[in-house]
Amino acid sequence: MAIRYCYENHQNPEPVEEVEQAPGTKNCPVLEVAFSDFLCQKNNTLHHTVEIGDKRLIIRRGQPFFIALHFKTTGFQEGSDKIIFIAETGPWPDEASGTKAVFTLTKALNRRAWSAVIQSNEPNSMMITMLPSPNAIIGQYTLKVQISKGSKAAIYQLGMFVLLFNPWCSDDDVFLENEAKRQEYIMNDYGFVYQGNHKWISTCPWNYGQWEDDILDISLRILDKNLNYLQDAFKDLSLRNNPVYISRVVCAMINSNDDNGVLQGNWGEDYKTGVSPSTWNGSTAILRQWYKSDCQPVRYGQCWVFAAVMCTVMRSLGIPTRVVTNFDSAHDTNGNLIIDEYYDTTGKKLPEESNDSIWNFHVWCECWMARRDLPPGYGGWQVLDPTPQETSDGIYCCGPASVKAIKEGEVDLSYDSSFVFSMVNADCVSWTIYGKKKEKHFCDPHLIGYRISTKCVGSDEREDITLSYKNEEGSIEERKAFQKALRRLQRRNVTLSSNGSVHSDVTNGISSNGVSHEHGETFQNGSSAVHEPLNRPLQDAKLLLKFKLTESPQVGQTINLVLLAANLLSVAKTLKLSFNGQSMKHRGKAGHQFWKDSKYIDLGPHEEKWLLLQIPYSQYGKYLGDNNLIRVTAVGEQNVTWEKVLVKKDINLAMPQIMINFLGSAVVDKPCKVHVTICNPLSEDIHDCLLVIEGCGILKTPMKLLVGTMSKKEKSILELDLVPYKTGLKQLLVNLSCNKFRVLKGYKTVLVNP
């Protein structure tokens, strides 16, 4: 499917309006335009948009472009012929709102406004250099020219063009100085989304596809479907020169919670009425489906899909964007910078006790822009999270929030800085519930916000950007930023205690009851500390439990792990151990409990013991979600003081990679053979095996191959004939799905030669 407007290199304009000058003036023939040439190949190349094509003009703000005007008889006569250009966008062009620009030929270009100069003047034609304002509204424009001589004037419609943000222009708010970064964050049409957990990071390839010929038009359609445009189109259009405004509009439109946005979220296990989020390989299929279905939300997405699709739209509009993953990401529902997690005495997680959650990973976007609405110094990378978690000014979007502001604890700065701060730097409190009693185990200020990751510039490696969000975990600077954020939130009268109790405001380290506290440790009515300075049990440790995997498990294999149980005192103890295993959704919600066990062990003074634990595939396999994540917990209770100790471990089960091998070099428009090696990782047959192959620049539409049944541990090699259609670094992606699992992925980056 392709969406096209009437953009042509050569336009044959007819006068759209004739204007009669004042009566009594000399009647002179008006210069007639035969045709115009927008020089699309030349201009699009100079403006870094030729990847979309050269059949229509696509230019960037604040950068000159060229057009040629050809006349029917005589050429332009300077002094007697007067030319005025008119650039219009939207249904009600208006100079005051910025949707209409009127400018004449001048001696020199004005870098701050729309302007035009004569580059050359021939007997029947002239070449004109034009410069759009670096602060112009982006979108689709109509270009007109008014030519007058004596008493008569005529207006010709020369054609249409698209104007985008310009990170190459120092006067544009999205200017990015480094060329390698511009190539990565604007031009690169593939990348990676990082998943798993902070101890086991997996690489998920993604095709952004922002240069496919219809994606820009779909991105512009997204702008025209946003709620602001539908409620007040005139005002919405007038604000489209501002990347802060555009980013919030796109962020809200990627999810469908408030409108006919692009994606509908689904964090359950039932995807029968749509597509499992894990099966998507890229943005183009999603955006095309949304457009083709008359802008009905596509089912389904989760955080990495929302973020990756937003990245495609933002890059297509010219705003530098990257996809970022935060591991152990907090969703703080009550804004108190505390995440409460509850377990029963067997170690089973109890999700109904708290709306807070810790996602094993969460994905958002960062967009590069100036922030003229904030104090100096807070421009640069801004967090934009299109996943619908909480509302912002009544709409499900998040950001732009300055990354620098997050690091400094400036949670009062627009937009949604306090929510983003909590995602990377909240404290976590673990509780055990037995009967009507709740026992707090420990407060961990270092659990949240690990190994924040994005793709490296110019390579396929992972870059850790955690230190751009916060100082080193546990450092004085990091705790100072936390305390600053805490104080700012207290001024808003936000509930700031764990487990829902309200505490009095705190100033300069002294609570209202006169009790001093350290590092934000607060008390009320004799309650235990809310913000603990250290990762430690609330009482002096007497027991120690610790999980360790003997090997990294793969789906289909038995999970082998050991538990260390240690008595730290000089008195012997008998310990009751309760074990639990649950599948986990990536946003921290517990799934099915598939394993439960208990045993007693005797520990002598200062004795430690190792226990080998095994969970076979037959026990956990059918309860795995798409993310292959499980959580095992152990609760130790000694039989004298009934002291309890809880330990947990998240385990991501690996899937075998699909291997892709190009046989020989890849050349544009020439067939290329590719071998794809797939294997069944299970010790049982799998059925309904389907391969989906796609890659922008390699395949114009996804290829689907029905493989059928694969025997247990079977390995197969498939040979494909592909014809790349674009040069440069491209990525081929392959998905295998079957009745036992939805996602087995592989990718290969290849250089397509001219």
Secondary structure by P-SEA (a helix, b strand, c coil): ccccccccccccccccbbbbcccccbbbbcccccccccaaaaaaaaaccccccccbbbbbccbbbbbbbbbcccccccccbbbbbbbbcccccccccccbbbbcccccccccccccccccccccbbbbbbbccccccccbbbbbbbbbcccbbbbbbcccbbbbbbccccccccccccaaaaaacccccccccccccccbbbbbbbbcccccccaaaaaaaaaaacccccccaaaaaaacccaaaaaaaaaaaaccccccccbbbbcccccccccccccccccaaaaaaaaaacccccccccaaaaaaaaaaaaaaaccbbbbbbbcccccccccccbbbbbbccccccccccccbbbbcbbbbbbbbbbccccccccccbbbbbcccccccccccccccccaaaaaacccccccaaaaaaaacbbbbbbbbbcccbbbbcccccccccccccccccccccccccccccccccccaaaaaaaaaaaaaaaaaccccccccccccccccccccccccccccccccccccccccccccccccccbbbbbbbcccccccbbbbbbbbbbbcccccbbbbbbbbbbbbccccccccccccccbbbbbcccbbbbbbbbbccccccccccccbbbbbbbbbbbccccbbbbbbbbbbbbbbbbbbbbcccccccbbbbbbbbbbbcccccccbbbbbbbbcccccbbbbbbbcccccbbbbbbbbbbbbccccbbbbbbbbbcccccccbbbbbbbbcc
